[in-house]
């Protein structure tokens, strides 16, 4: 519940720009409009290590996006919203200090999965 409250209406700057002779892509920011679910939550120690495996799943997310793609210099596509259904995030953290208070991510342990993703696009010509 706290995660849902903390994430809703938060805006994150992305600042990605890529330009080639075929396309121009700009992804400025996204805002989390809605977060719900969180049906799966687990924190498990990995036996014989100082690693904790974290898994959060069953999350549905609605994002408002500010992203534009212009193909062949004259075909504009504006992405306005992304809906992600049944998102699952898994990662491992490891204690990095003797007091077991400070943690870091184990770099090879990240996993992201989802059931469905929808992109809402705007194009004034199509």
ABEGO torsion letter per residue (X at the ends): XAAAAAABGBBBBAGBBBBBAABBBBBABBBBABBBEGABBBBBBBBGBABBBBBBBGBBBBBBBBBBBBBGGABBBBBABBBBBGBBBBBBBBBABAAGABBBBBAAABBBBBABBBBBBBBAAX
